């Protein structure tokens, strides 16, 4: 019974300390009301030290980063990219065939790998692709896109030196 009491007490203290910090950080984000995200990329855990984080890119160039595990910066990070880079990325996406990809590539040809979940929103459609890195049927262009998103937002500002994964990308991208 004492264990339950101390657990509840710890939870209460965390709520008192953490909620105001999260609310203050959320107020600092300059995303205009009604501005839906154009691109999101979420990288999940693996059996090892894969970086776990999410990126959300908005039309005004705002980038919201949330780092969870095996990253240099845990928590909320706010960045910005030029509209030129964002437009380039939005043009690059259809050229890779993203909108014709399957919704999921989740076969376990190899175990213990991370997932990348990519969502792209245009004026007339929204598409999400769930990509397990152990599914060998996933198109290479999907991996290129995931890496391109990381590259355009300079994700290593938040993830290095812990980002031990080599997410291959097209060096001619930028």
N, C-alpha and C positions, 0 to 999 in steps of 0.2 A: 504493500500500500504506500509506503514511503517513497518507493521508486516512482510510482505514478504521480505523486504530489510534486516531486522534484522535476519530473519531466514536464508537467504542466506549467510549473513555475518558470522553467527554462524557456518554454515556448512563449509564454507571456512576455518575458523580458526581451526575447528576440523580436517579437512583434512591436514592442515599444521602441526599440532601437533601430530596426530595419525599415519599417514602413515610412517614417519621415524621410529617410535618405532616398528611398526609391521614389517617393512623391516629388522631392526636390529635383532629382535627376530628370524625371519625366517633364517637369516644367521647363527645363533648359532646352528641350528639343524643339527646334524651329521647323515643324512640319505644319504647313497651312491646313486649316480645317477642311475636310473633304478631300484632301490629297491622299489618294490611295497609293499603296506601294506598287511600284512597277515590277520589281524583282525581289524575291527572297531566296536565300540559300541557307539551308540548315545542315550542318555537319554533325553527325552523331557519334556516340561512343563505339569503340571497338574493343577487342580483347587485347589491351595494350595501352599505349599512351597517345592515341590519336587526339588531335585537338577537337574540342567540342565547342561549337559556337554557331551563332546565326547572324546573318547580314540581311538588312532590309534597305533597299534603295528606293528613294522617292523621286518624283518628277522634277522637283526643285534642286536635286543633287544631294540632298541630305542622305547620309548613310547612318543607320543605327546598327551597332554591333553589340551583341550580348555574348560574352565569353563565359564558359562554364568550367571546363576541365582542360588541363594540359595546354594552357595558353599563358602568355605573359600577363595579359590583363583580364582578370575575371570581372564580370559585371558589365555595366553599361558603358559603351563608348560611342561617341558621336563624331562623325566625320563629314566630309563634303567632297564631292567630285564635280568636275566641270560638266556643264550640260553637253559639251562636245563629246566627252568620254561616254556619258550616258546614252546619247544618241547613237554613237558608234556601237555600243553594246546592244542597244535595241535593234539596230540594223543587222548586227552580227548573228543574233539569235535565230531569225528565220533562215538565214543562209546556211546554218548548220543543220537545218531540218528539225528543229526543236518541236514544232507544232505537229509533226508527223511521228514523233517518238511514241512508243507505248507509254501508258501511264505509270507502269511499274517495271522494274528490272530487279527482281528480288529472289532469283534462284540462288541456292547455296552451292555453287560450283567450288567455292573455297570458303572456309569458315573464318570467323573471328575478325571480319572486316567491318569498316564503318559504312554508314549510309550517307548519301547526300540527297536532300530533298530540295528541288528547285521549282519555284513558281514564277511564272511570267504573266503579267497582265498588260494587254493592249487595249485600245479603245473598244474593240469588238469581241475579244475573247480572253479567257484565262486558262492557263494550262499548268498542271503540276506533274512533275515526274519524280518518282521515288527510285533512287538508284543505290542498290547494294553493290559495293565494290567487289564482292566475290561472285557477282553474276557476270560471266564472261560473254553473255549475249548482248550486253549493253553496248550501244554504239560508241565508238571512240570520240565522236563529236560531242557527246553528252559530257564526257570527262573534260574535253577541251573547254566547253562552256562553263562548267563549274570552276575550272581553274581561271578562266578569263574573268569571271566575276570577282574572284579573290584578287586577281592581279589589278583590275581596274580600280578597286577600292583600296588597294595597298593593304590587304589584310594583315600582312606581316608586321605592321606597326603595332598590332594588338596581340599577335600570336607568337612571334619569335621571342625567345630562342627555343621554345618548346615545340614548335611546329616541325616535327621530324618527318612528316609525310611529304613525299615528293608528288604533288598533284601536277602532273605533266600538263603543259600548255603550249600553245602555238606561239613561238618566240616572235613571230611577225605580227602578233595581234595588235600591239600598240606602236 
